[in-house]
Amino acid sequence: MFELRTDRLVLRGWRDSDLGPWAAMNADPEVRKYFPDVLTREQSEASAARFQADLNQRGWGWWAVEVVTSGEFIGFTGLDPVDEDMPFTGVEAGWRLARSSWGHGYATEAALAAVTFAFESLALPEILALTTATNLPSQAVMRRLGMTHDPAEDYDDMSVPAGPLRRNVVYRLSAGGQRPAGQ
């Protein structure tokens, strides 16, 4: 399993000590604002176990994110194949951070490390990112990564109840189109 490092972050495998903060994040209605529900501790623990199993099997996936200077677990970022029931195929980049970690550029920094790994180590031709049409903060991260949005690819997630969370957007970045964050 690969561990990724940036100046401020480590993207690594999941530890038992991550489970409490991970469950707290997923129980926070603000963190889960763009999802249909908050998660129970059991659901959070099950997701972390799936994430670690994928990391063990493939060597990549949804990594736990830790701040280098403090060792604090702040969320996750990484890569995962798009679900089979989606109207497109590919590998998705994603992230979710604890509210206390918002506004520090960590999401962009971690996502850039994952995308760079996807292109340089996995030789993927393209990366996707998906979110609800209302999730403007995540869309801002996608744009900072150099991703582009084609409204013709937007879709309704029929697993989500009717309402503002059903409409989703797709952003894409080709291997040759990667640019440093902020440029």
Residue pairs with C-beta under 8 A, 6 or more apart in sequence:
1 13
1 55
1 56
1 59
1 60
2 59
2 60
2 117
2 121
3 10
3 11
3 12
3 13
3 63
4 10
4 11
4 12
4 63
4 113
4 114
4 117
5 11
5 68
5 113
6 109
6 110
6 112
6 113
7 68
7 109
8 67
8 68
8 69
8 106
8 109
9 65
9 66
9 67
9 68
9 106
9 109
9 110
9 113
10 65
10 66
10 68
11 63
11 64
11 65
11 77
11 78
11 110
11 113
11 114
12 63
12 64
12 66
13 52
13 55
13 56
13 63
13 64
14 48
14 49
14 51
14 52
14 55
14 64
15 64
15 73
17 73
18 48
18 64
18 73
19 41
19 44
19 45
19 48
21 73
21 74
21 98
22 44
22 45
22 47
22 48
22 64
22 73
22 75
22 76
23 39
23 40
23 41
23 44
23 45
24 98
25 31
25 44
25 75
25 96
25 97
25 98
25 99
26 32
26 38
26 39
26 43
26 44
26 47
27 38
27 39
27 40
27 41
27 44
28 38
28 98
28 99
29 38
30 99
31 96
31 97
31 98
31 99
32 38
32 39
33 135
34 131
34 132
34 134
34 135
34 138
34 165
35 165
36 160
36 161
36 165
39 47
48 64
51 61
51 62
51 63
51 64
51 76
51 78
54 60
54 61
54 62
54 80
55 61
55 62
55 63
60 78
60 79
60 117
60 118
60 121
60 122
61 78
61 79
61 80
62 76
62 77
62 78
62 79
62 80
62 94
63 76
63 77
63 78
63 114
64 73
64 75
64 76
65 73
65 74
65 75
65 76
65 77
65 95
65 97
65 106
65 110
66 72
66 73
66 74
67 74
67 101
67 106
74 97
74 98
74 100
74 101
74 106
75 95
75 96
75 97
75 98
75 101
75 106
76 94
76 95
76 96
77 93
77 94
77 95
77 96
77 107
77 110
77 111
77 113
77 114
78 93
78 94
78 95
78 114
79 91
79 92
79 93
79 94
79 114
79 117
79 118
79 122
79 127
80 91
80 92
80 94
81 89
81 90
81 91
81 92
82 88
82 89
82 90
82 91
82 92
82 128
82 130
86 155
87 155
88 128
88 153
88 170
90 126
90 127
90 128
91 118
91 122
91 124
91 126
91 127
91 128
92 127
92 128
92 129
92 130
93 111
93 114
93 115
93 118
93 127
93 128
93 129
93 145
94 111
94 129
94 130
95 107
95 110
95 111
95 138
95 141
97 106
97 107
102 137
105 181
107 138
107 141
108 141
108 144
108 145
108 181
108 182
109 181
111 129
111 141
111 145
112 145
112 180
112 181
115 127
115 145
115 173
115 178
116 178
118 124
118 127
119 127
119 175
119 178
123 175
124 175
125 174
125 175
126 172
126 173
126 174
126 175
127 147
127 172
127 173
128 170
128 171
128 172
129 138
129 141
129 142
129 145
129 147
129 170
129 171
129 172
129 173
130 168
130 169
130 170
130 171
131 138
131 139
131 142
131 168
131 169
132 164
132 165
132 166
132 167
132 168
132 169
133 154
133 164
133 167
133 168
133 169
134 164
134 165
134 167
139 149
139 169
139 171
142 149
142 171
143 171
144 181
144 182
145 173
145 178
145 181
146 173
146 177
146 178
146 179
146 183
147 171
147 172
147 173
148 171
148 172
148 173
148 177
149 169
149 170
149 171
149 172
150 170
150 172
151 169
153 169
153 170
153 172
154 167
154 168
154 169
154 170
155 167
155 168
155 170
156 166
156 167
156 168
157 165
157 166
157 167
157 168
158 166
160 166
